[in-house]
Amino acid sequence: MQEDEQTDVDKVCDAIYQAILERRLEPNTRLVETKLASALGTSRPVVRQALLLMAQRRLVEIKPNRGAEVAEPTEKQAREVFQSRKLIEKEVVALACQNRKETDLLKLRHHLEAESAARNTHDRHALIRATGEFHIMLAEIAGNQLYLDFLRQLIALSSLILEKYQSEQVHHCDESHHAQLVDLIANKQSLEAQKLMLEHLNDIEAELVFERPVKETDLEAVFQAIRKPL
């Protein structure tokens, strides 16, 4: 594959990733190659290669006779994602405390302002993106590329998990937790930052509802509303 084609594949992967991160694509959404190619201004072979790469990252599923769909995490996978995030992000904040520079702290505080702006304007997609990107920024400051790569995948999977399982009383990442984490990292309070990160992730996981009551349709009420006199 030529270099410019690979660049196009990366762009398609990035577009799908952002759409998942912002919860614009729900689990099980069909990703039709022709429609994606048209929407992104590229070719079907490029889209097909991008979908295969996203499947390797577990964000897309390739199903026989159906093609590509956005992944739908199971309860087991959801628990594994948060278990992995707790292990990794605990170390991420410890490394961030060690390695942070003043410019990093400035970027984090600017990012908190962006989160607040999204909350104040009720921009759901911008808020979801910003809260996820906060965690990725911490991994960038930590300076461990493997943690960063893995966390990018876990954050996107978390978006799919929250879209499917989050309780109807929707919450987003606790704004106060993010601000407190920045202060702790600024003061290099590693143990306190690790403790708060675990609390933060536990709070998010606690919002997941895996068993929802089955809603029964009241057939009498339905047909009473539309029934014509016999």
FIKOLZA-1660 file (N, C-alpha, C; in steps of 0.1 Angstrom, whole numbers, plus 5000, padded with zeros to 4 digits):
% residues 230
   i   px   py   pz ch aa at
   1 5008 4988 5000  A  M  N
   1 5000 5000 5000  A  M CA
   1 5009 5012 5000  A  M  C
   2 5005 5022 4992  A  Q  N
   2 5013 5034 4991  A  Q CA
   2 5011 5043 5003  A  Q  C
   3 5021 5052 5005  A  E  N
   3 5021 5060 5018  A  E CA
   3 5008 5069 5019  A  E  C
   4 5004 5075 5007  A  D  N
   4 4993 5084 5007  A  D CA
   4 4980 5076 5010  A  D  C
   5 4979 5064 5006  A  E  N
   5 4967 5055 5009  A  E CA
   5 4967 5052 5024  A  E  C
   6 4979 5049 5030  A  Q  N
   6 4979 5047 5044  A  Q CA
   6 4975 5059 5052  A  Q  C
   7 4979 5071 5047  A  T  N
   7 4974 5083 5054  A  T CA
   7 4959 5084 5053  A  T  C
   8 4953 5081 5042  A  D  N
   8 4938 5081 5041  A  D CA
   8 4932 5071 5050  A  D  C
   9 4938 5059 5052  A  V  N
   9 4933 5049 5061  A  V CA
   9 4933 5055 5075  A  V  C
  10 4944 5061 5079  A  D  N
  10 4946 5067 5092  A  D CA
  10 4935 5077 5095  A  D  C
  11 4932 5085 5084  A  K  N
  11 4922 5096 5086  A  K CA
  11 4908 5090 5088  A  K  C
  12 4905 5079 5081  A  V  N
  12 4892 5072 5083  A  V CA
  12 4891 5066 5097  A  V  C
  13 4902 5060 5101  A  C  N
  13 4903 5054 5115  A  C CA
  13 4900 5065 5125  A  C  C
  14 4907 5077 5123  A  D  N
  14 4905 5088 5133  A  D CA
  14 4891 5093 5133  A  D  C
  15 4884 5093 5121  A  A  N
  15 4871 5098 5120  A  A CA
  15 4861 5089 5128  A  A  C
  16 4863 5076 5126  A  I  N
  16 4855 5066 5133  A  I CA
  16 4857 5067 5148  A  I  C
  17 4870 5068 5151  A  Y  N
  17 4874 5069 5166  A  Y CA
  17 4867 5081 5172  A  Y  C
  18 4868 5092 5166  A  Q  N
  18 4861 5104 5171  A  Q CA
  18 4846 5103 5172  A  Q  C
  19 4840 5097 5162  A  A  N
  19 4826 5095 5163  A  A CA
  19 4822 5086 5174  A  A  C
  20 4830 5076 5177  A  I  N
  20 4827 5067 5188  A  I CA
  20 4830 5074 5201  A  I  C
  21 4841 5081 5202  A  L  N
  21 4845 5088 5214  A  L CA
  21 4834 5098 5218  A  L  C
  22 4828 5105 5209  A  E  N
  22 4817 5115 5212  A  E CA
  22 4804 5109 5213  A  E  C
  23 4803 5096 5211  A  R  N
  23 4790 5088 5212  A  R CA
  23 4780 5093 5201  A  R  C
  24 4786 5096 5189  A  R  N
  24 4778 5098 5178  A  R CA
  24 4774 5085 5171  A  R  C
  25 4782 5075 5173  A  L  N
  25 4779 5062 5168  A  L CA
  25 4775 5052 5179  A  L  C
  26 4764 5047 5179  A  E  N
  26 4759 5038 5189  A  E CA
  26 4764 5024 5187  A  E  C
  27 4765 5015 5197  A  P  N
  27 4768 5001 5195  A  P CA
  27 4759 4995 5185  A  P  C
  28 4764 4986 5177  A  N  N
  28 4757 4979 5167  A  N CA
  28 4753 4987 5154  A  N  C
  29 4757 4999 5153  A  T  N
  29 4755 5007 5141  A  T CA
  29 4762 5001 5129  A  T  C
  30 4755 4999 5119  A  R  N
  30 4761 4993 5107  A  R CA
  30 4770 5003 5100  A  R  C
  31 4782 4999 5096  A  L  N
  31 4791 5008 5090  A  L CA
  31 4793 5004 5075  A  L  C
  32 4784 5009 5067  A  V  N
  32 4783 5005 5053  A  V CA
  32 4794 5012 5045  A  V  C
  33 4802 5004 5038  A  E  N
  33 4814 5009 5032  A  E CA
  33 4811 5020 5022  A  E  C
  34 4801 5018 5014  A  T  N
  34 4798 5028 5003  A  T CA
  34 4794 5042 5010  A  T  C
  35 4786 5041 5021  A  K  N
  35 4782 5053 5027  A  K CA
  35 4793 5060 5034  A  K  C
  36 4802 5052 5041  A  L  N
  36 4813 5058 5047  A  L CA
  36 4823 5064 5037  A  L  C
  37 4825 5058 5026  A  A  N
  37 4834 5063 5016  A  A CA
  37 4828 5076 5011  A  A  C
  38 4815 5077 5009  A  S  N
  38 4809 5089 5004  A  S CA
  38 4810 5100 5014  A  S  C
  39 4807 5097 5027  A  A  N
  39 4807 5107 5037  A  A CA
  39 4821 5113 5040  A  A  C
  40 4831 5104 5038  A  L  N
  40 4845 5108 5042  A  L CA
  40 4853 5112 5029  A  L  C
  41 4847 5111 5018  A  G  N
  41 4853 5115 5005  A  G CA
  41 4865 5107 5002  A  G  C
  42 4864 5094 5003  A  T  N
  42 4875 5084 5000  A  T CA
  42 4869 5072 4993  A  T  C
  43 4877 5062 4991  A  S  N
  43 4873 5050 4984  A  S CA
  43 4869 5039 4993  A  S  C
  44 4862 5029 4987  A  R  N
  44 4858 5017 4995  A  R CA
  44 4870 5009 5000  A  R  C
  45 4881 5007 4991  A  P  N
  45 4892 4999 4996  A  P CA
  45 4899 5006 5009  A  P  C
  46 4899 5019 5009  A  V  N
  46 4905 5026 5020  A  V CA
  46 4896 5024 5033  A  V  C
  47 4883 5025 5031  A  V  N
  47 4874 5023 5042  A  V CA
  47 4875 5009 5047  A  V  C
  48 4875 4999 5038  A  R  N
  48 4876 4985 5042  A  R CA
  48 4888 4983 5050  A  R  C
  49 4900 4988 5046  A  Q  N
  49 4912 4986 5054  A  Q CA
  49 4911 4993 5068  A  Q  C
  50 4905 5005 5068  A  A  N
  50 4903 5011 5081  A  A CA
  50 4894 5003 5090  A  A  C
  51 4883 4998 5085  A  L  N
  51 4874 4990 5093  A  L CA
  51 4881 4977 5099  A  L  C
  52 4890 4971 5091  A  L  N
  52 4898 4960 5096  A  L CA
  52 4907 4964 5107  A  L  C
  53 4913 4976 5106  A  L  N
  53 4922 4980 5117  A  L CA
  53 4914 4983 5129  A  L  C
  54 4902 4989 5128  A  M  N
  54 4893 4993 5139  A  M CA
  54 4888 4980 5146  A  M  C
  55 4886 4969 5138  A  A  N
  55 4882 4956 5143  A  A CA
  55 4893 4951 5152  A  A  C
  56 4906 4952 5148  A  Q  N
  56 4917 4948 5156  A  Q CA
  56 4918 4955 5169  A  Q  C
  57 4913 4967 5169  A  R  N
  57 4913 4975 5182  A  R CA
  57 4900 4973 5190  A  R  C
  58 4891 4964 5185  A  R  N
  58 4879 4960 5192  A  R CA
  58 4868 4971 5192  A  R  C
  59 4870 4980 5184  A  L  N
  59 4860 4991 5183  A  L CA
  59 4849 4988 5172  A  L  C
  60 4852 4979 5163  A  V  N
  60 4843 4975 5152  A  V CA
  60 4843 4960 5152  A  V  C
  61 4832 4954 5148  A  E  N
  61 4831 4940 5146  A  E CA
  61 4827 4937 5132  A  E  C
  62 4834 4928 5126  A  I  N
  62 4831 4923 5112  A  I CA
  62 4823 4911 5113  A  I  C
  63 4810 4911 5109  A  K  N
  63 4801 4900 5110  A  K CA
  63 4798 4894 5096  A  K  C
  64 4798 4880 5096  A  P  N
  64 4795 4874 5083  A  P CA
  64 4781 4878 5078  A  P  C
  65 4780 4881 5065  A  N  N
  65 4767 4884 5058  A  N CA
  65 4761 4897 5063  A  N  C
  66 4768 4904 5072  A  R  N
  66 4763 4917 5076  A  R CA
  66 4773 4929 5074  A  R  C
  67 4786 4925 5074  A  G  N
  67 4796 4935 5072  A  G CA
  67 4801 4941 5086  A  G  C
  68 4805 4953 5086  A  A  N
  68 4810 4959 5098  A  A CA
  68 4800 4966 5106  A  A  C
  69 4801 4965 5119  A  E  N
  69 4792 4972 5128  A  E CA
  69 4801 4978 5140  A  E  C
  70 4796 4988 5146  A  V  N
  70 4802 4993 5158  A  V CA
  70 4801 4983 5168  A  V  C
  71 4812 4981 5176  A  A  N
  71 4812 4970 5186  A  A CA
  71 4802 4973 5197  A  A  C
  72 4796 4962 5202  A  E  N
  72 4787 4962 5213  A  E CA
  72 4793 4955 5225  A  E  C
  73 4799 4962 5234  A  P  N
  73 4806 4955 5245  A  P CA
  73 4796 4947 5254  A  P  C
  74 4800 4935 5258  A  T  N
  74 4792 4927 5268  A  T CA
  74 4795 4932 5282  A  T  C
  75 4787 4927 5291  A  E  N
  75 4789 4931 5305  A  E CA
  75 4803 4927 5310  A  E  C
  76 4807 4915 5306  A  K  N
  76 4821 4910 5309  A  K CA
  76 4831 4919 5304  A  K  C
  77 4830 4923 5291  A  Q  N
  77 4840 4932 5285  A  Q CA
  77 4840 4946 5292  A  Q  C
  78 4828 4951 5296  A  A  N
  78 4827 4964 5302  A  A CA
  78 4835 4963 5316  A  A  C
  79 4833 4953 5323  A  R  N
  79 4840 4952 5336  A  R CA
  79 4855 4951 5334  A  R  C
  80 4859 4943 5323  A  E  N
  80 4873 4942 5320  A  E CA
  80 4879 4956 5316  A  E  C
  81 4872 4964 5309  A  V  N
  81 4877 4977 5304  A  V CA
  81 4879 4985 5317  A  V  C
  82 4870 4986 5326  A  F  N
  82 4872 4994 5338  A  F CA
  82 4883 4989 5347  A  F  C
  83 4884 4976 5348  A  Q  N
  83 4895 4970 5355  A  Q CA
  83 4908 4974 5349  A  Q  C
  84 4909 4974 5336  A  S  N
  84 4922 4977 5330  A  S CA
  84 4924 4992 5331  A  S  C
  85 4914 5000 5330  A  R  N
  85 4916 5015 5332  A  R CA
  85 4921 5018 5346  A  R  C
  86 4916 5011 5356  A  K  N
  86 4920 5014 5370  A  K CA
  86 4935 5011 5372  A  K  C
  87 4939 4999 5366  A  L  N
  87 4953 4995 5367  A  L CA
  87 4962 5005 5360  A  L  C
  88 4958 5009 5348  A  I  N
  88 4967 5018 5340  A  I CA
  88 4966 5032 5345  A  I  C
  89 4955 5038 5347  A  E  N
  89 4954 5052 5351  A  E CA
  89 4959 5055 5365  A  E  C
  90 4959 5045 5373  A  K  N
  90 4966 5047 5386  A  K CA
  90 4981 5050 5384  A  K  C
  91 4987 5042 5375  A  E  N
  91 5001 5045 5372  A  E CA
  91 5003 5057 5364  A  E  C
  92 4993 5060 5355  A  V  N
  92 4994 5072 5347  A  V CA
  92 4995 5085 5356  A  V  C
  93 4986 5086 5366  A  V  N
  93 4987 5098 5374  A  V CA
  93 4999 5099 5382  A  V  C
  94 5005 5087 5386  A  A  N
  94 5017 5087 5394  A  A CA
  94 5029 5092 5385  A  A  C
  95 5029 5088 5372  A  L  N
  95 5039 5093 5363  A  L CA
  95 5037 5107 5360  A  L  C
  96 5025 5111 5358  A  A  N
  96 5022 5125 5355  A  A CA
  96 5027 5134 5367  A  A  C
  97 5025 5130 5379  A  C  N
  97 5030 5138 5390  A  C CA
  97 5046 5139 5389  A  C  C
  98 5052 5129 5385  A  Q  N
  98 5067 5130 5384  A  Q CA
  98 5072 5138 5372  A  Q  C
  99 5064 5137 5361  A  N  N
  99 5070 5143 5348  A  N CA
  99 5063 5156 5344  A  N  C
 100 5053 5160 5351  A  R  N
 100 5046 5172 5346  A  R CA
 100 5055 5185 5346  A  R  C
 101 5052 5193 5335  A  K  N
 101 5059 5206 5334  A  K CA
 101 5049 5217 5336  A  K  C
 102 5053 5229 5338  A  E  N
 102 5044 5240 5339  A  E CA
 102 5035 5241 5327  A  E  C
 103 5041 5239 5315  A  T  N
 103 5033 5240 5303  A  T CA
 103 5021 5230 5303  A  T  C
 104 5024 5218 5309  A  D  N
 104 5014 5207 5309  A  D CA
 104 5003 5212 5318  A  D  C
 105 5006 5218 5329  A  L  N
 105 4996 5222 5339  A  L CA
 105 4987 5233 5332  A  L  C
 106 4993 5242 5325  A  L  N
 106 4986 5252 5318  A  L CA
 106 4976 5246 5308  A  L  C
 107 4981 5236 5300  A  K  N
 107 4972 5230 5291  A  K CA
 107 4960 5223 5298  A  K  C
 108 4963 5217 5309  A  L  N
 108 4952 5210 5316  A  L CA
 108 4942 5220 5322  A  L  C
 109 4946 5231 5326  A  R  N
 109 4937 5241 5332  A  R CA
 109 4929 5247 5320  A  R  C
 110 4935 5249 5309  A  H  N
 110 4927 5254 5297  A  H CA
 110 4917 5243 5293  A  H  C
 111 4921 5231 5294  A  H  N
 111 4911 5220 5291  A  H CA
 111 4899 5220 5300  A  H  C
 112 4902 5222 5313  A  L  N
 112 4891 5223 5323  A  L CA
 112 4881 5234 5319  A  L  C
 113 4886 5245 5314  A  E  N
 113 4878 5256 5310  A  E CA
 113 4869 5252 5298  A  E  C
 114 4875 5244 5289  A  A  N
 114 4867 5238 5278  A  A CA
 114 4856 5229 5283  A  A  C
 115 4859 5221 5292  A  E  N
 115 4849 5212 5298  A  E CA
 115 4838 5220 5304  A  E  C
 116 4841 5231 5312  A  S  N
 116 4831 5239 5318  A  S CA
 116 4822 5246 5307  A  S  C
 117 4829 5250 5297  A  A  N
 117 4821 5257 5286  A  A CA
 117 4811 5247 5280  A  A  C
 118 4815 5235 5277  A  A  N
 118 4807 5225 5271  A  A CA
 118 4795 5222 5281  A  A  C
 119 4797 5222 5294  A  R  N
 119 4787 5219 5303  A  R CA
 119 4777 5231 5303  A  R  C
 120 4782 5243 5303  A  N  N
 120 4774 5255 5304  A  N CA
 120 4765 5257 5292  A  N  C
 121 4770 5252 5280  A  T  N
 121 4762 5254 5268  A  T CA
 121 4754 5241 5265  A  T  C
 122 4755 5231 5273  A  H  N
 122 4748 5218 5272  A  H CA
 122 4752 5211 5258  A  H  C
 123 4764 5213 5255  A  D  N
 123 4769 5206 5243  A  D CA
 123 4774 5192 5246  A  D  C
 124 4765 5183 5245  A  R  N
 124 4767 5169 5250  A  R CA
 124 4779 5163 5243  A  R  C
 125 4780 5163 5230  A  H  N
 125 4791 5157 5223  A  H CA
 125 4805 5163 5226  A  H  C
 126 4805 5176 5227  A  A  N
 126 4817 5183 5231  A  A CA
 126 4822 5180 5245  A  A  C
 127 4812 5178 5254  A  L  N
 127 4815 5175 5268  A  L CA
 127 4820 5160 5269  A  L  C
 128 4814 5151 5262  A  I  N
 128 4818 5137 5262  A  I CA
 128 4833 5136 5257  A  I  C
 129 4835 5144 5246  A  R  N
 129 4849 5143 5240  A  R CA
 129 4859 5149 5249  A  R  C
 130 4855 5161 5256  A  A  N
 130 4865 5167 5264  A  A CA
 130 4868 5159 5277  A  A  C
 131 4858 5153 5283  A  T  N
 131 4860 5145 5295  A  T CA
 131 4869 5133 5291  A  T  C
 132 4867 5127 5280  A  G  N
 132 4876 5115 5276  A  G CA
 132 4890 5120 5273  A  G  C
 133 4891 5131 5266  A  E  N
 133 4904 5136 5262  A  E CA
 133 4912 5140 5274  A  E  C
 134 4906 5144 5285  A  F  N
 134 4913 5148 5298  A  F CA
 134 4921 5136 5302  A  F  C
 135 4916 5124 5302  A  H  N
 135 4923 5112 5306  A  H CA
 135 4935 5109 5297  A  H  C
 136 4932 5111 5284  A  I  N
 136 4943 5109 5274  A  I CA
 136 4954 5119 5276  A  I  C
 137 4951 5132 5279  A  M  N
 137 4961 5142 5282  A  M CA
 137 4970 5138 5294  A  M  C
 138 4964 5132 5304  A  L  N
 138 4972 5127 5315  A  L CA
 138 4982 5117 5311  A  L  C
 139 4978 5108 5302  A  A  N
 139 4987 5097 5297  A  A CA
 139 4998 5103 5289  A  A  C
 140 4995 5114 5281  A  E  N
 140 5005 5121 5273  A  E CA
 140 5016 5127 5283  A  E  C
 141 5011 5133 5294  A  I  N
 141 5020 5139 5303  A  I CA
 141 5029 5128 5310  A  I  C
 142 5022 5117 5313  A  A  N
 142 5029 5106 5319  A  A CA
 142 5042 5101 5311  A  A  C
 143 5040 5102 5298  A  G  N
 143 5052 5099 5290  A  G CA
 143 5054 5084 5286  A  G  C
 144 5045 5076 5289  A  N  N
 144 5046 5062 5286  A  N CA
 144 5037 5059 5273  A  N  C
 145 5044 5056 5262  A  Q  N
 145 5036 5055 5249  A  Q CA
 145 5027 5043 5249  A  Q  C
 146 5031 5032 5255  A  L  N
 146 5022 5020 5256  A  L CA
 146 5010 5023 5264  A  L  C
 147 5011 5029 5275  A  Y  N
 147 4999 5033 5283  A  Y CA
 147 4990 5042 5275  A  Y  C
 148 4996 5052 5268  A  L  N
 148 4988 5061 5260  A  L CA
 148 4981 5054 5249  A  L  C
 149 4987 5045 5241  A  D  N
 149 4981 5038 5231  A  D CA
 149 4969 5029 5236  A  D  C
 150 4972 5022 5247  A  F  N
 150 4961 5013 5252  A  F CA
 150 4950 5022 5258  A  F  C
 151 4953 5033 5264  A  L  N
 151 4943 5041 5270  A  L CA
 151 4934 5047 5260  A  L  C
 152 4939 5051 5248  A  R  N
 152 4931 5056 5237  A  R CA
 152 4920 5046 5234  A  R  C
 153 4924 5033 5233  A  Q  N
 153 4914 5023 5230  A  Q CA
 153 4904 5021 5241  A  Q  C
 154 4909 5021 5253  A  L  N
 154 4900 5019 5264  A  L CA
 154 4890 5031 5266  A  L  C
 155 4894 5043 5263  A  I  N
 155 4885 5054 5264  A  I CA
 155 4874 5053 5254  A  I  C
 156 4877 5049 5242  A  A  N
 156 4867 5048 5231  A  A CA
 156 4858 5036 5235  A  A  C
 157 4863 5025 5240  A  L  N
 157 4855 5014 5245  A  L CA
 157 4846 5019 5256  A  L  C
 158 4851 5027 5265  A  S  N
 158 4843 5033 5276  A  S CA
 158 4831 5040 5270  A  S  C
 159 4833 5048 5259  A  S  N
 159 4822 5055 5254  A  S CA
 159 4810 5046 5249  A  S  C
 160 4814 5035 5243  A  L  N
 160 4804 5025 5238  A  L CA
 160 4797 5019 5250  A  L  C
 161 4805 5016 5261  A  I  N
 161 4800 5010 5273  A  I CA
 161 4790 5019 5280  A  I  C
 162 4793 5032 5281  A  L  N
 162 4785 5042 5287  A  L CA
 162 4772 5044 5279  A  L  C
 163 4774 5044 5266  A  E  N
 163 4762 5046 5257  A  E CA
 163 4752 5035 5259  A  E  C
 164 4757 5023 5261  A  K  N
 164 4748 5011 5262  A  K CA
 164 4743 5009 5276  A  K  C
 165 4751 5011 5286  A  Y  N
 165 4748 5006 5300  A  Y CA
 165 4746 5018 5310  A  Y  C
 166 4749 5030 5307  A  Q  N
 166 4749 5041 5317  A  Q CA
 166 4734 5043 5321  A  Q  C
 167 4732 5045 5334  A  S  N
 167 4719 5047 5339  A  S CA
 167 4712 5059 5333  A  S  C
 168 4699 5058 5333  A  E  N
 168 4691 5069 5326  A  E CA
 168 4694 5083 5332  A  E  C
 169 4697 5083 5345  A  Q  N
 169 4701 5096 5351  A  Q CA
 169 4716 5099 5347  A  Q  C
 170 4717 5104 5335  A  V  N
 170 4730 5105 5329  A  V CA
 170 4739 5115 5336  A  V  C
 171 4752 5110 5338  A  H  N
 171 4762 5118 5344  A  H CA
 171 4774 5118 5334  A  H  C
 172 4783 5127 5336  A  H  N
 172 4796 5126 5329  A  H CA
 172 4807 5126 5339  A  H  C
 173 4819 5126 5335  A  C  N
 173 4830 5126 5344  A  C CA
 173 4828 5138 5354  A  C  C
 174 4831 5135 5367  A  D  N
 174 4829 5146 5377  A  D CA
 174 4839 5157 5375  A  D  C
 175 4833 5169 5372  A  E  N
 175 4842 5181 5369  A  E CA
 175 4851 5184 5381  A  E  C
 176 4846 5182 5393  A  S  N
 176 4854 5185 5405  A  S CA
 176 4866 5176 5406  A  S  C
 177 4863 5163 5402  A  H  N
 177 4874 5153 5403  A  H CA
 177 4886 5157 5393  A  H  C
 178 4882 5162 5381  A  H  N
 178 4892 5166 5372  A  H CA
 178 4900 5177 5377  A  H  C
 179 4894 5187 5383  A  A  N
 179 4900 5199 5388  A  A CA
 179 4909 5195 5400  A  A  C
 180 4904 5186 5408  A  Q  N
 180 4913 5181 5420  A  Q CA
 180 4925 5174 5415  A  Q  C
 181 4923 5166 5405  A  L  N
 181 4934 5158 5399  A  L CA
 181 4945 5167 5394  A  L  C
 182 4941 5178 5387  A  V  N
 182 4951 5188 5382  A  V CA
 182 4959 5194 5394  A  V  C
 183 4952 5198 5404  A  D  N
 183 4958 5204 5416  A  D CA
 183 4968 5194 5423  A  D  C
 184 4964 5181 5424  A  L  N
 184 4973 5171 5430  A  L CA
 184 4985 5169 5421  A  L  C
 185 4983 5168 5408  A  I  N
 185 4995 5166 5399  A  I CA
 185 5004 5178 5400  A  I  C
 186 4998 5190 5401  A  A  N
 186 5006 5202 5402  A  A CA
 186 5015 5202 5414  A  A  C
 187 5009 5197 5425  A  N  N
 187 5016 5196 5438  A  N CA
 187 5024 5183 5440  A  N  C
 188 5024 5175 5429  A  K  N
 188 5031 5162 5429  A  K CA
 188 5027 5153 5441  A  K  C
 189 5014 5153 5444  A  Q  N
 189 5009 5145 5454  A  Q CA
 189 5004 5131 5448  A  Q  C
 190 5014 5123 5446  A  S  N
 190 5011 5111 5438  A  S CA
 190 5001 5101 5445  A  S  C
 191 5003 5098 5457  A  L  N
 191 4994 5089 5464  A  L CA
 191 4980 5094 5464  A  L  C
 192 4978 5107 5467  A  E  N
 192 4965 5113 5467  A  E CA
 192 4958 5112 5453  A  E  C
 193 4967 5115 5443  A  A  N
 193 4961 5115 5429  A  A CA
 193 4957 5101 5425  A  A  C
 194 4965 5091 5429  A  Q  N
 194 4961 5077 5426  A  Q CA
 194 4948 5073 5433  A  Q  C
 195 4947 5077 5445  A  K  N
 195 4934 5074 5453  A  K CA
 195 4922 5081 5446  A  K  C
 196 4924 5093 5442  A  L  N
 196 4913 5100 5436  A  L CA
 196 4909 5095 5422  A  L  C
 197 4919 5091 5415  A  M  N
 197 4916 5085 5402  A  M CA
 197 4908 5072 5403  A  M  C
 198 4912 5064 5413  A  L  N
 198 4904 5051 5415  A  L CA
 198 4890 5054 5419  A  L  C
 199 4888 5064 5428  A  E  N
 199 4875 5068 5432  A  E CA
 199 4867 5073 5420  A  E  C
 200 4873 5081 5412  A  H  N
 200 4867 5087 5400  A  H CA
 200 4862 5076 5390  A  H  C
 201 4871 5066 5388  A  L  N
 201 4867 5055 5378  A  L CA
 201 4856 5046 5385  A  L  C
 202 4857 5044 5398  A  N  N
 202 4847 5036 5405  A  N CA
 202 4833 5043 5404  A  N  C
 203 4833 5056 5405  A  D  N
 203 4821 5063 5404  A  D CA
 203 4814 5062 5390  A  D  C
 204 4823 5062 5380  A  I  N
 204 4817 5061 5366  A  I CA
 204 4812 5047 5364  A  I  C
 205 4820 5037 5369  A  E  N
 205 4815 5023 5367  A  E CA
 205 4802 5020 5375  A  E  C
 206 4801 5027 5386  A  A  N
 206 4789 5025 5394  A  A CA
 206 4776 5029 5387  A  A  C
 207 4778 5038 5377  A  E  N
 207 4766 5043 5370  A  E CA
 207 4761 5033 5359  A  E  C
 208 4768 5022 5357  A  L  N
 208 4764 5012 5347  A  L CA
 208 4753 5003 5352  A  L  C
 209 4743 5001 5344  A  V  N
 209 4732 4993 5347  A  V CA
 209 4731 4981 5337  A  V  C
 210 4734 4969 5342  A  F  N
 210 4735 4958 5332  A  F CA
 210 4722 4950 5331  A  F  C
 211 4714 4951 5341  A  E  N
 211 4701 4944 5341  A  E CA
 211 4690 4955 5342  A  E  C
 212 4683 4958 5330  A  R  N
 212 4672 4967 5330  A  R CA
 212 4659 4960 5331  A  R  C
 213 4649 4965 5338  A  P  N
 213 4636 4958 5338  A  P CA
 213 4630 4958 5324  A  P  C
 214 4624 4947 5321  A  V  N
 214 4617 4946 5308  A  V CA
 214 4604 4954 5308  A  V  C
 215 4603 4963 5299  A  K  N
 215 4591 4972 5299  A  K CA
 215 4580 4965 5291  A  K  C
 216 4569 4962 5297  A  E  N
 216 4558 4955 5290  A  E CA
 216 4548 4965 5284  A  E  C
 217 4544 4962 5272  A  T  N
 217 4535 4971 5265  A  T CA
 217 4521 4968 5269  A  T  C
 218 4514 4978 5273  A  D  N
 218 4500 4977 5277  A  D CA
 218 4491 4976 5264  A  D  C
 219 4488 4964 5259  A  L  N
 219 4481 4963 5246  A  L CA
 219 4467 4969 5247  A  L  C
 220 4461 4968 5258  A  E  N
 220 4447 4973 5260  A  E CA
 220 4448 4988 5258  A  E  C
 221 4457 4995 5264  A  A  N
 221 4458 5009 5263  A  A CA
 221 4462 5013 5249  A  A  C
 222 4471 5006 5242  A  V  N
 222 4475 5009 5229  A  V CA
 222 4463 5009 5219  A  V  C
 223 4455 4998 5220  A  F  N
 223 4444 4996 5210  A  F CA
 223 4432 5004 5214  A  F  C
 224 4431 5007 5226  A  Q  N
 224 4419 5015 5231  A  Q CA
 224 4421 5029 5225  A  Q  C
 225 4433 5034 5223  A  A  N
 225 4436 5047 5218  A  A CA
 225 4433 5048 5203  A  A  C
 226 4434 5037 5196  A  I  N
 226 4432 5038 5181  A  I CA
 226 4420 5030 5176  A  I  C
 227 4413 5023 5185  A  R  N
 227 4402 5015 5181  A  R CA
 227 4390 5023 5176  A  R  C
 228 4385 5018 5165  A  K  N
 228 4373 5025 5160  A  K CA
 228 4361 5017 5164  A  K  C
 229 4350 5023 5166  A  P  N
 229 4337 5016 5170  A  P CA
 229 4334 5005 5160  A  P  C
 230 4331 4993 5164  A  L  N
 230 4327 4982 5155  A  L CA
 230 4312 4983 5151  A  L  C
% end
